[in-house]
Amino acid sequence: MSKEAQRKQMSSGKGFVAALDQSGGSTPKALKLYGVNEDAYSSDAEMFDLIHGMRSRIAKSPAFTGEKVVGAILFEMTMDRQIDGKPSATYLWEERGVVPFLKVDKGLADEADGVRLMKPMPDLDALLTRANAAGIFGTKMRSVIDAASPSGIAANVAQQFEVGQQILSHGLVPIIEPEVTISISDKSEAEDMLLAELKSQLDALPGDQQVMLKLTLPETANLYKPLIDHPHVMRVVALSGGYSRDEANGRLSQNTGMIASFSRALTEGLSAQQSDAEFDAMIADTIDSIYQASVAG
């Protein structure tokens, strides 16, 4: 029953997807922005305890509910931990009404042909089995496009859909994320190529299979509308990609049917030094602003 309710929420629920999946490499930066410097911890274990504390604080905040936050992407270690005495995914769905997703990629390979593909994931099947047991609805995996390279972008998207099929075989919904770097000079050209490759791969999906897409906010408003309307796409979400929250919200509001899946832009302005009242007020304002941008179209 909950899977069907989760599918309905992700297909048509109003709101956005919170990205709470900072991994090992990005955790120190996320903590620093949160007001926790590297001298506050002396081991990876302590660092991950601190980032889990931040994520838990966000998840437990009164405004963080399915009313405006339809889903949340978790880091593997977050899935394996608890929030308020319950497994994280269970807490999100049962206590907050937020659909849980899991980041499954293991980081990026070195740049080649204008793209950074995902590193191999030899243990993916075992991770997906654990995710199902933990009550996870879907997954997310990120690769990167650094140039308008036709062959590179084709390889990037092909890899995403190949792994996506593996995820679908476990009954989970993959969020396919070929991120276009916002600072490249040929971003618009890269996005046109990406659109064509995504459409080709989607057209080839069998039966009633559906995936989600997580895409960089495009230079041309509504560029990805054909993907939003595609029968094999459950939802298209946008990454903030380094844009400030205000700019990300502004760009998002111009793209009909696209909703946010922000990470840094979600936690912008939050601080470990804030009182609970200050923290809750800040995250409530943030959630409302991202929600408004997500439903604007």
C-alpha positions in Angstrom: 0.0 0.0 0.0 2.7 2.5 0.9 4.6 1.9 -2.4 1.4 2.8 -4.3 0.9 5.9 -2.1 4.5 6.8 -2.6 4.3 6.4 -6.3 1.2 8.6 -6.4 3.0 11.3 -4.3 6.1 11.2 -6.5 4.0 11.3 -9.7 1.7 14.2 -8.9 2.3 15.5 -5.3 2.9 19.2 -5.0 6.3 20.1 -3.5 10.0 19.3 -4.1 12.6 16.6 -3.3 15.1 17.5 -0.6 18.7 16.3 -1.3 20.2 15.2 2.0 22.8 13.0 0.4 26.2 14.8 0.8 28.8 12.0 0.6 32.3 11.6 2.0 33.9 14.1 -0.4 31.4 16.9 0.0 30.7 16.4 3.8 33.4 18.7 5.1 32.2 21.5 2.9 28.6 20.9 3.9 29.6 21.0 7.6 31.6 24.1 7.1 28.7 25.9 5.5 26.7 24.7 8.6 29.2 26.4 10.9 31.1 23.3 11.9 34.8 23.6 11.0 37.2 20.7 10.5 38.8 21.2 13.9 35.4 20.1 15.4 36.1 16.5 14.5 39.1 14.2 14.4 37.9 11.2 12.5 35.5 10.3 9.7 33.2 8.6 12.3 32.9 11.9 14.2 32.4 13.8 10.9 29.6 11.5 9.8 28.0 11.8 13.3 27.9 15.6 12.9 26.4 15.5 9.4 23.8 13.0 10.5 23.0 15.4 13.3 22.4 18.1 10.7 20.3 15.9 8.5 18.2 14.7 11.5 17.7 18.3 12.6 16.3 19.2 9.2 14.1 16.1 9.0 12.6 16.7 12.4 11.9 20.3 11.8 8.2 21.1 11.9 8.1 22.4 8.3 9.8 19.3 6.8 6.7 17.3 5.9 5.1 15.8 2.8 2.9 18.9 2.5 5.8 20.7 0.8 8.6 18.1 0.7 7.4 15.2 -1.4 10.7 13.2 -1.2 14.2 13.2 0.3 17.4 11.6 -1.0 19.6 10.0 1.6 23.2 9.0 1.8 23.8 5.3 2.4 25.1 5.9 5.9 21.9 7.9 6.7 19.8 5.0 5.5 21.7 2.7 7.9 21.1 5.1 10.9 18.1 6.2 12.9 16.2 9.4 13.4 14.3 9.7 16.6 14.7 6.0 17.3 13.4 4.8 13.9 15.3 3.8 10.8 15.8 6.9 8.7 13.6 5.9 5.7 10.9 4.6 8.0 10.9 7.9 10.0 10.7 10.0 6.9 7.7 8.1 5.5 5.8 7.2 8.6 6.4 10.4 10.7 6.9 13.0 8.0 5.1 11.7 4.9 8.3 12.2 2.9 9.2 9.5 0.3 12.7 8.2 0.8 15.3 7.8 -1.9 18.9 6.5 -1.7 22.1 7.9 -3.4 23.7 4.8 -4.9 26.7 6.0 -7.0 30.2 5.7 -5.7 31.5 8.9 -7.2 32.9 10.0 -10.5 35.6 8.7 -12.8 38.2 11.0 -14.2 37.1 13.4 -17.0 37.3 11.9 -20.5 35.6 13.1 -23.7 34.1 16.1 -21.9 32.3 14.0 -19.3 32.8 12.3 -15.9 31.1 8.9 -15.8 30.2 7.1 -12.7 32.7 4.8 -11.1 31.9 1.1 -11.3 29.4 -0.2 -8.7 30.2 -3.9 -8.2 28.1 -4.1 -5.0 25.0 -2.4 -6.4 22.7 -5.4 -6.3 23.5 -6.0 -2.6 22.9 -2.3 -1.9 19.6 -2.3 -3.7 18.5 -5.4 -1.8 19.3 -3.6 1.5 17.5 -0.5 0.2 14.3 -2.5 -0.4 14.5 -4.0 3.0 14.9 -0.5 4.5 11.8 0.8 2.8 13.5 2.9 0.1 11.3 3.9 -2.8 13.9 4.9 -5.4 17.6 5.8 -6.0 19.7 8.6 -7.3 23.0 8.4 -9.2 25.1 11.3 -10.6 27.4 11.7 -13.5 28.7 15.0 -15.0 28.8 16.7 -18.4 31.7 19.3 -18.7 31.5 20.0 -22.4 29.1 19.8 -25.4 30.7 16.6 -26.6 28.2 14.5 -28.6 30.0 11.2 -28.0 30.7 12.0 -24.4 27.1 12.9 -23.6 25.8 9.8 -25.4 28.1 7.6 -23.3 27.1 9.4 -20.1 23.4 9.0 -20.7 23.8 5.4 -21.9 25.6 4.5 -18.7 22.9 6.1 -16.6 20.1 4.1 -18.3 22.1 0.8 -18.2 22.4 1.1 -14.4 18.8 2.4 -14.3 17.7 -1.0 -15.7 19.5 -2.8 -13.0 17.7 -0.6 -10.4 14.3 -1.1 -12.1 14.8 -4.8 -11.9 14.8 -4.5 -8.1 11.5 -2.7 -8.1 13.0 0.7 -7.3 12.6 3.9 -9.3 15.9 5.4 -10.5 16.6 9.1 -10.5 18.9 9.5 -13.5 21.2 12.6 -13.0 23.5 13.6 -15.8 24.5 17.0 -14.4 25.6 19.8 -16.7 28.2 21.9 -15.1 26.8 25.5 -14.8 30.0 27.3 -15.5 30.9 25.8 -19.0 30.8 28.1 -22.0 28.8 25.7 -24.2 26.2 24.9 -21.6 23.2 25.5 -23.9 24.7 23.4 -26.6 25.4 20.6 -24.1 21.8 20.8 -22.9 20.4 20.4 -26.5 22.5 17.3 -26.9 21.5 15.9 -23.5 17.8 16.4 -24.4 18.2 14.4 -27.6 20.0 11.5 -25.8 17.6 11.4 -23.0 14.6 11.3 -25.3 16.2 8.5 -27.3 16.8 6.4 -24.2 13.3 7.0 -22.8 11.7 6.1 -26.1 13.5 2.7 -25.9 12.2 1.8 -22.4 9.9 -1.2 -22.5 6.3 -1.5 -21.3 5.2 0.8 -18.5 8.7 1.4 -16.9 9.2 4.8 -15.5 12.3 6.7 -14.3 12.8 10.1 -12.8 15.3 12.7 -14.1 17.4 15.1 -12.2 18.7 17.9 -14.4 20.6 21.1 -14.2 18.4 24.1 -14.6 18.5 24.9 -18.4 19.6 28.1 -20.2 16.4 27.9 -22.3 13.2 27.9 -20.2 11.1 24.8 -20.7 13.7 23.0 -22.7 13.0 19.8 -20.9 9.2 20.0 -21.2 9.1 17.1 -23.7 10.8 14.9 -21.0 8.3 16.1 -18.3 5.5 15.0 -20.6 7.1 11.7 -21.6 5.1 8.6 -20.6 8.3 6.9 -19.2 9.1 9.8 -16.9 7.6 9.9 -13.4 9.0 13.3 -12.5 11.7 15.7 -13.6 13.5 17.4 -10.7 16.1 20.2 -10.8 19.5 20.4 -9.1 20.7 23.7 -7.9 24.2 23.0 -9.2 26.0 25.9 -7.4 23.4 28.5 -8.1 22.3 30.5 -5.1 18.9 29.6 -3.7 17.4 32.9 -5.1 18.8 32.3 -8.6 17.9 28.6 -8.5 14.3 29.4 -7.5 14.1 32.1 -10.2 15.3 29.7 -12.9 13.0 26.9 -11.6 9.9 29.0 -11.6 10.4 29.5 -15.4 10.3 25.8 -16.1 6.7 24.4 -16.1 6.3 21.0 -14.4 9.9 20.8 -13.1 10.3 20.7 -9.3 13.4 21.3 -7.1 15.8 18.7 -5.7 18.2 21.1 -4.1 21.1 20.2 -1.7 23.3 23.2 -1.0 20.5 25.7 -1.8 18.3 23.8 0.8 20.8 24.2 3.6 21.9 27.7 2.7 21.7 29.9 5.9 21.4 27.0 8.3 23.8 26.9 11.2 24.8 24.6 14.1 24.9 27.8 16.2 21.2 28.7 15.7 18.7 28.0 18.4 16.0 25.4 17.5 13.6 28.3 17.0 15.9 30.2 14.7 16.8 27.0 12.8 13.1 26.0 12.4 12.2 29.5 11.2 15.0 29.5 8.7 14.2 26.0 7.3 10.5 26.9 7.1 11.2 30.0 5.1 13.6 28.0 2.8 11.1 25.2 2.3 8.4 27.7 1.5 10.5 29.5 -1.1 11.6 26.3 -2.8 8.0 25.0 -2.7 6.7 28.2 -4.3 9.2 28.0 -7.1 8.4 24.3 -7.6 4.7 24.9 -8.0 5.0 28.2 -9.9 4.7 26.5 -13.3 
